[in-house]
Amino acid sequence: MFRGSRGRGRGAHGRGLGVEARVLDAAEAVAPAPALVDAEQALGALHIPSDGAADPVGLTRLLVAAAESAGARFRWRTPVQALEADRGRLVGVRTGKTGELLRADRVVLATGVWGPVPAAGVGSSRPSGRPRRGAGSMVSSP
């Protein structure tokens, strides 16, 4: 929600950058979600059709279910000690206090921005560089 010309200025700025944006009046701002927007307080809104939001917990549950349906196995709360390579090919991970080897055809590094760090230890050619927010990394065998 915005006050006065502030929203119109943001809409114009967005359009100048090639982002589709439309200024909504108070009624248009309330209509899509009347239970979430106080109609007496609403002054307007900026609608950007390409914007979106996701429920990270719900999305994670769906991704886990889809991966398990496709044959993936998860070992929750199992620390990875090292990535295991054989003749230049990533073949699994060593886990827990015992260093048990879990072999896999593919290994996904779900370490967020730090994915390139363990990958470099097994000779991954994936680009590393400075970690940044929103970055992800997946390493596959050459």
Buried (B, 14 or more C-beta within 10 A) or exposed (E): BBEEEEBBEBBEEBEEEEEEBEBBEBEBBBEEEEEEBEEEEBBBBBBBEEEEEEEEEEEEEEEEEEEEEEEEEEEEEEEBBBBBBEEEEBBBBBBEEEEEEBEBEEBBBEBEBEBBEBBBEBEBEBEBEEBEEEEEBEBEBE
